[in-house]
Amino acid sequence: MIVAIILFIIFALLAFSAFVGYKMVTPPRQKGQWTPKDFGYEYDEVTIETRDGLKLKGWWINQEGDRTVILLHGYTASKWNETYIKPALKFLLDAGFNVLLFDFRAHGESEGNRTTVGDKELIDLISAVDWLERKGVKRVGVVGFSMGAIVTIRGLGEDERIACGVADSPPIYMDKTGARGLKYFANLPEFLYPLVKPFTLIFSGGRVVNVIEYADRIRKPLLLIAGKKDPLVKVEEVKEFYERNKRINERVELWITEAPHVRTIVENPEGWKERVMDFLNRHF
């Protein structure tokens, strides 16, 4: 009887972990109503085909300038995100940049059933750079938030066409952020993460990205933004990446703020605008 109860508890715990793992890699799709026209800018609705055959939906705002930025959203968000994507887009457009933004796979209007939270999303970014290259754009900058910040860092290390990047609230140790994410996104205890993690990998077909290894590879301009009140990414982790990258990259910068996750642009919009635009103007 006792053995049966124990087996039932184990089975129930594994089943629950599988359910949570499935939900974590199939986030709800965020869709909205606003567009760049709300700021007075014309735009094209575009479709980007990825190198692995998915179709991503995005917006292309071509201001006929010589500087183009790709704007990347975070996990569970989309191009319609109003917290950080909307103000960041306005700042970039007002500064005269051409901007391409799109929904990552399994987000917004894009194809794909599972997110890999920074793994296969690199394919999405590289495919967007391919799309721009076919339009005659040779060098791009990238501004990414959270999951988009992971992809920004990886893109700098993997694609020579990316000239510089801004990584706002980048998770550095995915297992640590993943455990914190259980509490942040699902209000579940962090100790469940070792049980949930294998199911997220099975369902998504992805792998855990080792972001810290890119600190030994990137030699391009990179601005890291970290908030002291961030419940998902500790300032010390981002600082560790910065100090390690600084050994080989004199053009890496770190801006530590008082904000929560991806909220520096909310709590200090003028400061974010000034710091990011100054960085882009100096390096791009």
Buried (B, 14 or more C-beta within 10 A) or exposed (E): EEEEEEEEEEEEEEEBBBEBBBBBBBBEBBEEEEBBEEBEBEBEEBEBEBEEEBEBBBBBBBBEEEBBBBBBBBBBBBBBBEBBBBBBBBBBBEBEBBBBBBBBBBBBBBBBEBBBBBBBBBBBBBBBBBBBEEEEBEBBBBBBBBBBBBBBBBBBBBBEBBBBBBBBBBBBBBEBBBBBBBBBBEEBEBEBBEBBBEBBBEBBEBEBBEBBEBBEBBEBBBBBBBBEEBEBBBBEBBBBBBEBBBEEBEBBBBBBBEBBBBBBBEBBBEBBBEBBBEBBEEBB
